[in-house]
Amino acid sequence: MKMKYEMSSLVVGGHMTETDVTVGDPRMIIHHLVKSVYQFAKITMVQEYASNARDANVESGNSHIPIEIRVPNNLEPNLVISDHGIGISPSRMHNIFVRIGNSTKRDDNKTDGAFGIGSKIALAYCDQFTVKTIVKEDGNLVRRMYAVVKRDDFSIKLMELGEAHIINSLDDPSEQHTGTSITIPIKNQDIADVRKAVIEKTEFWDVRPTITGANANEV
């Protein structure tokens, strides 16, 4: 979504002056953005990451392919949202998941979001989530794993957990194509709410997600 910005100026004694706004402690900004602004984090994060996954499919020309959502259950209490996008390069990972104010969608009218805040929304619910992304480099598929961690001082750390070239992905269909998966640990008492949110937030999509992790009568 394209955003338009206007610069405000102050006229003093017939002369126009301008002053840049700076951030003294970005950790406090992060704290308020991911903790205070989002009061309904478990619902908002479903909407945010599902929309991001759909946008990734659009960006890669795969808008006709459903995103995949594995809802949490008592045996596997993780929410996993996956797309068929182009994957995320290491430099783009830092721009998306570490920096506030950077967004890949600011100049795009086909996708939602413009402030680079939503990618961190899971940190309003938990202290850590993981990202698996597969990109094509020199004709080969490369898988990278990351952890996005919120520290006690409200700083955000991106930790690379591993990198591998995919030689044989037949055992895991999700690794036969580029794309990204977000995995968020869900508290047992929130499992039902998260599963309900998955249905409600994607119910009217033109291309509805493929949902796994529960029986049909459970979602």
C-alpha positions as CSV (number, residue, x, y, z in Angstrom):
1,M,0.0,0.0,0.0
2,K,1.5,3.3,-1.0
3,M,1.8,5.9,1.7
4,K,2.1,9.6,1.1
5,Y,4.2,11.7,3.5
6,E,4.3,15.5,4.1
7,M,7.0,17.4,5.8
8,S,5.9,20.0,8.3
9,S,8.0,23.2,8.6
10,L,8.1,26.0,11.2
11,V,8.3,29.6,10.2
12,V,10.3,31.7,12.8
13,G,10.9,35.4,12.2
14,G,10.2,35.1,8.5
15,H,12.6,32.2,8.1
16,M,11.5,28.6,7.6
17,T,13.3,26.1,9.8
18,E,13.1,22.3,9.9
19,T,14.0,19.9,12.7
20,D,14.4,16.1,12.3
21,V,12.6,13.9,14.8
22,T,15.0,11.4,16.4
23,V,14.4,8.3,18.6
24,G,16.3,8.4,21.9
25,D,15.8,4.8,22.9
26,P,14.3,2.5,20.2
27,R,13.7,-0.3,22.7
28,M,10.9,1.7,24.3
29,I,9.3,2.3,20.9
30,I,9.5,-1.4,20.3
31,H,8.0,-2.1,23.6
32,H,5.0,0.1,23.0
33,L,4.5,-1.2,19.5
34,V,4.6,-4.9,20.2
35,K,3.2,-4.9,23.7
36,S,0.9,-1.9,24.3
37,V,-0.5,-1.1,20.8
38,Y,-1.7,-4.7,20.1
39,Q,-4.0,-5.5,23.0
40,F,-5.4,-8.6,21.3
41,A,-2.1,-10.1,20.2
42,K,-3.2,-13.7,19.6
43,I,-5.9,-12.7,17.3
44,T,-3.9,-9.9,15.6
45,M,-0.9,-12.1,14.9
46,V,-3.1,-14.7,13.1
47,Q,-4.5,-11.9,10.8
48,E,-1.1,-10.3,10.3
49,Y,1.0,-13.4,9.4
50,A,-1.8,-15.0,7.3
51,S,-2.1,-11.7,5.4
52,N,1.7,-11.5,5.0
53,A,1.7,-15.1,3.6
54,R,-1.0,-14.3,1.1
55,D,0.9,-11.1,0.1
56,A,4.0,-13.2,-0.4
57,N,2.1,-15.5,-2.8
58,V,0.8,-12.4,-4.7
59,E,4.4,-11.0,-4.9
60,S,5.7,-14.2,-6.4
61,G,2.8,-14.6,-8.9
62,N,1.2,-17.5,-6.9
63,S,-1.9,-15.7,-5.8
64,H,-4.0,-18.7,-7.0
65,I,-2.1,-21.1,-4.6
66,P,-3.5,-21.2,-1.0
67,I,-1.3,-20.5,1.9
68,E,-0.9,-23.3,4.4
69,I,-1.8,-23.0,8.1
70,R,-1.2,-25.7,10.7
71,V,-3.3,-24.9,13.7
72,P,-2.1,-25.8,17.2
73,N,-3.3,-28.8,19.1
74,N,-2.4,-30.3,22.4
75,L,0.2,-32.6,20.9
76,E,1.8,-29.9,18.7
77,P,1.0,-26.5,20.3
78,N,2.4,-24.4,17.5
79,L,0.8,-22.2,14.9
80,V,2.6,-22.5,11.6
81,I,1.8,-20.2,8.6
82,S,3.5,-21.0,5.3
83,D,3.5,-19.3,1.9
84,H,4.7,-20.0,-1.7
85,G,6.6,-16.7,-2.0
86,I,10.2,-16.1,-3.2
87,G,11.6,-16.6,0.3
88,I,13.6,-14.0,2.3
89,S,17.2,-13.2,1.7
90,P,19.5,-12.6,4.7
91,S,19.6,-8.9,4.1
92,R,15.8,-8.7,3.8
93,M,15.4,-10.8,7.0
94,H,17.2,-8.0,8.9
95,N,15.1,-5.3,7.3
96,I,11.8,-7.1,8.0
97,F,12.3,-8.7,11.4
98,V,14.8,-6.4,13.2
99,R,14.1,-2.8,12.1
100,I,11.1,-0.7,12.9
101,G,9.8,1.4,10.0
102,N,11.2,-0.7,7.2
103,S,8.6,-2.4,5.0
104,T,8.7,-4.2,1.7
105,K,5.1,-3.1,1.1
106,R,5.3,0.7,1.3
107,D,5.4,1.2,-2.5
108,D,2.9,-1.6,-3.4
109,N,-0.8,-1.1,-3.8
110,K,-1.4,-4.8,-4.1
111,T,-0.5,-5.7,-0.6
112,D,-1.2,-4.6,3.0
113,G,1.1,-2.9,5.5
114,A,3.6,-0.1,5.2
115,F,5.2,0.5,8.6
116,G,7.3,-2.7,9.2
117,I,5.6,-3.3,12.5
118,G,3.4,-6.3,11.8
119,S,6.2,-8.8,11.3
120,K,7.1,-8.4,15.1
121,I,3.5,-8.9,16.4
122,A,4.2,-12.4,17.7
123,L,6.5,-10.8,20.3
124,A,3.5,-9.1,21.8
125,Y,2.3,-12.7,22.6
126,C,5.5,-14.6,23.2
127,D,9.2,-14.0,23.7
128,Q,10.4,-15.9,20.6
129,F,9.2,-17.4,17.3
130,T,11.0,-19.0,14.5
131,V,11.2,-18.4,10.7
132,K,12.1,-21.0,8.1
133,T,12.7,-19.5,4.7
134,I,13.8,-21.1,1.4
135,V,15.2,-19.0,-1.4
136,K,16.7,-19.9,-4.8
137,E,20.3,-18.9,-5.1
138,D,22.3,-19.8,-8.3
139,G,19.6,-22.2,-9.3
140,N,19.7,-24.1,-6.0
141,L,17.2,-24.0,-3.1
142,V,18.8,-22.8,0.2
143,R,17.0,-23.2,3.5
144,R,17.8,-20.9,6.5
145,M,16.3,-21.0,9.9
146,Y,16.1,-18.0,12.3
147,A,14.8,-17.2,15.8
148,V,13.3,-13.8,16.4
149,V,13.8,-13.1,20.1
150,K,12.6,-10.3,22.4
151,R,15.0,-9.6,25.3
152,D,14.1,-8.5,28.8
153,D,15.2,-4.9,27.8
154,F,12.7,-5.0,24.9
155,S,15.4,-5.2,22.3
156,I,14.8,-7.6,19.4
157,K,17.5,-10.1,18.3
158,L,17.6,-12.1,15.1
159,M,19.5,-15.3,15.5
160,E,20.5,-17.5,12.5
161,L,20.0,-21.1,13.5
162,G,21.3,-22.8,10.4
163,E,21.7,-22.9,6.7
164,A,21.6,-25.8,4.3
165,H,21.4,-26.5,0.5
166,I,18.4,-28.7,-0.2
167,I,19.5,-31.7,-2.1
168,N,16.5,-34.0,-1.8
169,S,13.3,-32.5,-0.6
170,L,10.9,-35.4,-1.4
171,D,10.4,-36.2,2.3
172,D,9.1,-32.7,3.0
173,P,6.8,-31.3,0.3
174,S,7.2,-27.8,1.8
175,E,10.8,-27.8,0.8
176,Q,10.2,-28.4,-2.9
177,H,9.6,-24.7,-3.5
178,T,10.7,-21.3,-2.2
179,G,8.7,-19.8,0.6
180,T,8.6,-18.9,4.2
181,S,7.1,-20.5,7.3
182,I,6.4,-18.7,10.6
183,T,6.2,-20.9,13.7
184,I,4.7,-19.5,16.9
185,P,4.4,-21.4,20.2
186,I,0.8,-21.2,21.5
187,K,-0.2,-21.6,25.2
188,N,-2.5,-24.5,25.9
189,Q,-5.3,-22.1,27.1
190,D,-5.1,-20.2,23.9
191,I,-5.3,-23.1,21.4
192,A,-9.0,-22.9,20.8
193,D,-9.0,-19.1,20.4
194,V,-6.2,-19.2,17.9
195,R,-7.9,-21.9,15.8
196,K,-11.1,-19.9,15.8
197,A,-9.2,-16.8,14.7
198,V,-7.7,-18.7,11.8
199,I,-11.2,-19.5,10.5
200,E,-12.7,-16.1,11.2
201,K,-9.8,-14.1,9.7
202,T,-9.6,-16.1,6.4
203,E,-13.3,-17.1,6.0
204,F,-14.0,-14.6,3.2
205,W,-10.7,-14.9,1.2
206,D,-11.1,-15.6,-2.5
207,V,-8.4,-18.3,-2.1
208,R,-8.9,-19.8,1.4
209,P,-5.9,-21.4,3.2
210,T,-5.2,-25.1,3.4
211,I,-5.7,-25.8,7.1
212,T,-4.1,-28.8,8.9
213,G,-3.5,-29.9,12.4
214,A,-7.1,-30.6,13.4
215,N,-10.1,-32.6,12.3
216,A,-12.6,-30.9,10.2
217,N,-15.1,-30.7,13.0
218,E,-12.5,-29.0,15.3
219,V,-12.0,-25.9,13.2
